[in-house]
Amino acid sequence: MSNLAVANRYAYALFQLAQEKNDLKKVNEELQAVKSVVESTPEFVSLISHPKVTNQQKQQFIQENLGEVLSEMTLNTILLLVERKRIDSLVPMINKFKELAYEAQDVAEAQVYSPKPLSEKEQEHIAKIFAKKAKKSRLEVTNIVESELIGGIKIRIGDRIYDGTVRAQLDQIKRQLVAGTR
């Protein structure tokens, strides 16, 4: 079975359990914290995936380092992945869980590209306006600063892009001038 299929199964099982206990948001936040640890600490990944380290040692390490900050449900899922030698499915499982949780909560993720960092108020304003366009109740905004943008913002929600940058407007004017419609 492919790594992605395994990750999807674990994510769906954890999603159903978290939904039953009304802990979707909490479990998602915990999993995002685990993902951040995994992505920022290569030593952690090499230890929990090393073939000479026993499953018991891996589980003990995880319990000692993550046991106090994770709920029992989240911790047990990670320990189960270790036990079944599926720890390589951890990050894909976390990504799938986030997708399922956001869909259930009617939330979408938005990346907002801007030439300078946006204030919290600006991010909230963008989230409010574009949540309606995305037909979601709420948007989780991530601001990505791209200094090569001249001005304006570009917003990506799922596979849709709203481009209000100066560069896009100049390109549109150029196309109209070349086509002779302006």
C-alpha positions in Angstrom: 0.0 0.0 0.0 1.4 3.4 -0.9 2.6 5.8 1.7 -0.1 8.3 0.9 -2.9 5.7 1.1 -1.7 4.7 4.6 -1.4 8.3 5.7 -5.0 9.0 4.5 -6.4 6.0 6.4 -4.7 7.1 9.7 -5.7 10.7 9.1 -9.3 9.7 8.5 -9.5 7.4 11.6 -8.0 10.2 13.8 -10.4 12.7 12.2 -13.4 10.6 13.0 -12.2 10.1 16.6 -11.5 13.8 17.1 -14.8 14.8 15.6 -16.6 12.4 18.0 -14.9 14.1 20.9 -15.3 17.6 19.5 -11.5 18.1 19.5 -10.9 18.8 15.9 -9.3 22.2 16.4 -7.1 21.0 19.4 -5.9 17.9 17.6 -5.1 19.9 14.4 -3.1 22.4 16.4 -1.2 19.6 18.1 -0.5 17.9 14.8 0.7 21.2 13.3 3.1 21.6 16.2 4.4 18.0 15.7 4.9 18.8 12.0 6.8 21.9 12.8 9.1 19.8 15.1 9.6 17.2 12.5 10.4 19.7 9.8 12.8 21.8 11.9 14.6 18.9 13.7 16.2 16.4 11.3 17.7 14.6 14.3 14.2 13.8 15.5 13.3 12.2 12.2 16.5 10.3 11.9 16.1 8.8 15.4 12.4 7.8 15.0 13.1 6.2 11.6 16.5 4.6 12.4 16.3 0.8 11.9 18.7 0.0 14.8 16.5 1.9 17.4 13.8 -0.4 18.7 10.2 0.5 18.6 10.1 0.6 22.4 12.9 3.1 22.5 11.3 5.2 19.8 8.0 5.2 21.7 9.6 6.0 24.9 11.5 8.9 23.3 8.2 10.3 21.8 6.4 9.9 25.1 9.2 11.7 27.0 9.4 14.6 24.5 5.9 15.0 23.3 3.7 13.2 25.9 3.1 16.3 28.1 2.1 18.6 25.3 -0.1 16.2 23.2 -3.5 14.9 24.0 -3.8 11.1 24.5 -5.5 10.7 21.2 -2.8 12.5 19.2 0.0 10.8 21.1 -1.5 7.3 20.7 -1.8 7.9 16.9 1.9 8.8 16.6 2.9 5.8 18.8 0.7 3.5 16.6 2.5 4.8 13.5 5.8 3.9 15.2 4.6 0.5 16.3 3.4 -0.4 12.8 6.6 0.9 11.2 4.6 3.6 9.4 6.3 6.7 10.9 7.3 7.8 7.3 3.5 8.5 6.9 3.5 11.0 9.7 3.7 14.3 7.8 1.4 13.2 5.0 -1.1 12.0 7.7 -0.9 15.4 9.4 -1.5 17.2 6.1 -4.5 15.1 5.3 -5.9 15.5 8.8 -5.6 19.3 8.4 -7.5 19.1 5.1 -10.3 17.0 6.6 -10.5 19.2 9.7 -10.7 22.5 7.7 -13.4 21.0 5.4 -15.5 20.0 8.4 -15.1 23.4 10.1 -15.8 25.2 6.8 -12.4 26.8 6.9 -10.0 27.4 4.0 -6.3 28.3 4.0 -5.1 31.4 2.2 -1.6 32.4 1.3 -1.4 36.2 0.9 1.7 37.4 -0.9 2.6 41.1 -0.3 5.6 43.3 -0.7 5.7 44.1 3.0 4.3 42.3 6.1 0.6 42.8 6.7 -0.7 43.9 10.0 -3.2 41.7 11.9 -6.0 44.1 11.1 -5.2 43.9 7.3 -5.0 40.1 7.5 -8.4 40.0 9.3 -9.9 42.3 6.7 -8.6 40.1 3.8 -9.9 37.0 5.6 -13.3 38.5 6.0 -13.6 39.6 2.4 -12.2 36.5 0.7 -14.0 34.0 3.0 -17.2 35.0 1.2 -15.5 34.6 -2.2 -14.2 31.2 -1.3 -17.7 30.3 0.1 -16.2 29.5 3.5 -17.1 30.7 7.0 -13.5 31.6 7.8 -10.0 31.9 6.3 -6.7 31.0 7.9 -4.4 33.7 6.4 -0.6 33.1 6.1 1.2 36.2 5.0 4.2 35.6 2.7 6.4 38.6 2.0 7.8 38.8 -1.5 9.9 41.9 -1.8 10.0 41.7 -5.7 6.3 42.6 -5.8 6.0 46.2 -6.7 2.7 46.7 -4.9 -0.7 45.2 -4.2 -1.3 41.6 -3.0 -1.8 38.2 -4.5 -4.0 35.7 -2.7 -4.1 31.9 -3.2 -7.0 29.9 -1.7 -6.7 26.3 -2.7 -6.3 26.3 -6.5 -7.7 29.8 -7.0 -5.5 32.8 -7.3 -6.7 36.4 -6.9 -3.9 38.6 -8.3 -4.2 42.3 -7.5 -0.5 43.1 -7.8 0.7 46.1 -9.8 2.6 43.7 -12.0 -0.6 41.8 -12.9 -2.4 45.1 -13.7 0.6 46.3 -15.9 0.5 42.9 -17.7 -3.2 43.3 -18.3 -2.8 46.8 -19.7 0.1 45.5 -22.0 -2.1 42.7 -23.3 -4.9 45.1 -24.0 -2.6 47.5 -25.8 -1.1 44.7 -27.9 -4.6 43.4 -28.8 -5.7 46.9 -29.6 -8.7 46.9 -27.2 -7.5 50.0 -25.4 
